[in-house]
Structures are given as structure tokens and as C-alpha cells.
């Protein structure tokens, strides 16, 4: 069995999807480029939609006319293959104007058929959100279809919360009086228990109270089995600054930790919420964490982008780091001491080091590695850093490897005036099935603003920029600039 790349259940891409069955651009794909049919699995890899052993890329291309007026969004799925991402076989779903993704897309086997599916919600606003799915199969993802879930349902996470082996959907609710754009108090949310049928009908549901007395609904959710009991826990983050709002109720929490169960979610009362909130805290609300087995013990861990108080002589202020709270049978953060990883290359002053953490085995040594972004590196040029797993399984800055727009051997032409926004897009994927996790980076200003995807392939020595592969949105039929 090939090594599995751990996926976070939180996605923050902006996309939309049609409620119809149409696809754009498939008619010009060469028949001999079609991937071979795959097989169903009792535990399907979350990156692989057709079970052929190669992970697939999912992204959204936001195109617009040169004058900035006309816009279009396209959901793209690029199939993996023995040679890597197969740009000759791309699924494209054109989005109608006015429709955006309101949550997801989440990768999970929603209907329990042994193939990974894509799930999300779309609409013009949260009140009219509709949940959709693209179901996986031996030939890949099917056309998008609306599910039998009520308008306003907003799936923030897909995980097995009650331990019955089926995927459940967590609705975080919507609205909140603490939001400047609020139209009413926050709704509480709900948990729909799988398995789901192809119509999207859940087996049962439980109502949740996640709205903090109507003040705020969560903006993101990350799930993992942090205590190894077979039931997922949820880490919710809320975007608000209660100190600036005199009308805010007492007892607000910027981070909520919940244990899954058969009757809904139970909030953590051990004080761990406050600890996690302090680590994630910024003036703009908490940063978004991720989950994955970072030490290889079989239990999920919580990866927390962190802002540190540092004061270099030449630049007092804050710096960035990654904090890892380890899972244990006795509960999250109760076993192995936490790890705090700064930037070993002298860039601890970079506030955003540690962003978008993802876990996977990049160098093929069967020890988990962590990949993070630093968006504010060199005037927002950005860089991607590999933190390799150590002898005791714990990732560290020892032997870290960074790739940025000026790394020798990297293909393509970045914008010479910086602001390239060079950053990997989680999750890590094994796109060629060689047992090494790969990072897919996107640079919107590359190739004279055509944009470019760069696949940083994992090797025994980590990332090798000379083996990176570049393709543009044009190459997959969805240019950034509309003609």
C-alpha cells in the first residue's frame, strides 16, 4: 500500500459551481490521455478520486477581462498519472456569474462506495447556500449535483464524528450580530450523519449551538481524531475582535474545541481552548490551523500557525512560527511536549512563517514531514519551506529546505517586481504515485501575468527545484485573462 498523505478538512478556496450537469472543455481532450479506471477501497485515499493510485489536483481559476469587468470562475480537476499531473485530461466546470463557493470543497467518501468525492456549498450568499457534490468513481469525478440538504446548509467539515465508519457533514451555521455585514443573529448549525445516498439524504441529524448567543458563526473548521477513539474532533475558529465591540456578550471564544459523538458535538472544558486561542491569536482574529499525523504515531496532531513576540535589535516586533500540539489517547496536548518551529534561515521576523501547514512524506523515509508557507517573504514574493521529520518522528527546522522564486533550477519567469505570492496549496499530493508527497505551488504573476502552477516533486533529498514541472492555466484550458 502506498504511503498516505494526510489531508486537512478545511478549505478556503473561493469557487462556485453550477447546479446543472454541464461541463466545459471536455470535448477537446484526446481519448488516449484518459486515465485507466481505478478500484474502490475500504479506505480510499483522500487525494485520489478514481482509485488509480495517483492523487489529483483540485483548484479554481478566477478569470477576468483585461478591464477588470467580466469575470468567470472555473473548477478544475487535473488527474494524476505515472508521469505526474496529466494536463491533457482536465475536468472543467464553468461557474455561472454571481455564484461563489461558500464552503469547501471537501474531500471525503460521502456515499461510502470506496471512492473519494468533492463536497461543498455555493450560492450568492449564505442564506441561499446549496450543498453540492461531485461523486468519485473508477473513471473519476462525475458532474456536480445538488444534494437533498436545506438552503443555508454550509458544510465546513466532512469527518466521522460518531465512529460508525461513515462520513458526516458539519454545518457551521451562518451570520452573527458581531459581523459588520450581518443580517441577523448567528444560526446554530447542525451535524448530518452519514452514510449519505446519491441524493444527499442523511441518515439522521443533530442540531448544534455554535453561534455564541447569536454573536458569531465559525468561519473555518479543522477536524482530526486527536485521541484515537475513532471519533473526529472539531476545532472551530471565529473571526471577530470582541474587545472592539462593546455590545459583545460575555464568554466569547475565538476558538472552539468539540468532541464528536452520536448526539452532536460536546465542547471541551479542560481549558485547552484558551491555550489554542493564545497560540493562534492575531489582531485580526485567529489564524487557521490544520490537522495531520505529524509524528507518525497513528494519532492526528494539531498544527498551529503562530505569531511570536520577538525583538531583534534591528527590527522589534513579531515573528512567525509553527506550533504542533500532539494527539494522545489521553487527549490533545496531553502526551508529547509541544513543538515550536521557527524559521532556521534567519527569517523568524517574518510574521507569516508557518502559514498553511500540511503533512506528508516528501522525502520517502516513512517519517512525516511538514510543509509551510511564508507569504510575506521578500516583499510578498513568498516561499515554501519543508520541515523534515526527525529521528524521533518530530518535524523540526533541522535540515529545513526552502524554495522561492529565485531558487536555482526552478522553471518559469516570475514577476521581477516581487509580489509573486509563491505559495503551496494544501493538501500535499502524491501525483505520480512514487511514495513521495508533492507540493503544488501557484504564482499568479508568473509568465508575464499568465500565472503558473509549479509542481515541487518530492524526492529522497526533499524538493528538487530542477525537477519541478510548470504549467499555466492556459495549458489546462482556463486562462486568467478573458479574451
Order of alpha helices (4+ residues) and beta strands (2+ residues): beta-beta-beta-beta-beta-beta-beta-beta-beta-beta-beta-beta-beta-beta-beta-alpha-beta-beta-beta-beta-beta-beta-alpha-beta-beta-beta-beta-alpha-beta-beta-beta-beta-beta
